[in-house]
Amino acid sequence: MSCIMVDIESDGPIPVDYSMNLGSFYKGLVRDTFKNFKYLRKTRHIHNPVDDAMGNAEAMLEINREFGLKMKIE
């Protein structure tokens, strides 16, 4: 069984070196370090934690659909 966990806002002790977020995950899937996932969001990115989480969840659902990932979403 595979499990994917996405932690959007934490970087660890050294930002960039320890960052694994939805953006990094998406760039790895599309194999393009310049590609951004934010066009997949339906909710606008306004730096409100609830709206940002909602938009990132929408993007993750779209990534799951587009790439046929084996994710159990409850």
Number of C-alpha atoms within 10 A of each C-alpha: 4 7 7 10 8 13 11 16 13 11 14 11 9 8 10 10 9 11 17 18 15 22 18 18 16 19 15 12 12 13 11 11 12 7 14 14 18 17 10 16 18 13 16 13 15 10 9 10 11 10 14 18 16 17 21 23 19 17 21 19 16 15 18 15 12 9 10 9 12 12 13 9 6 3
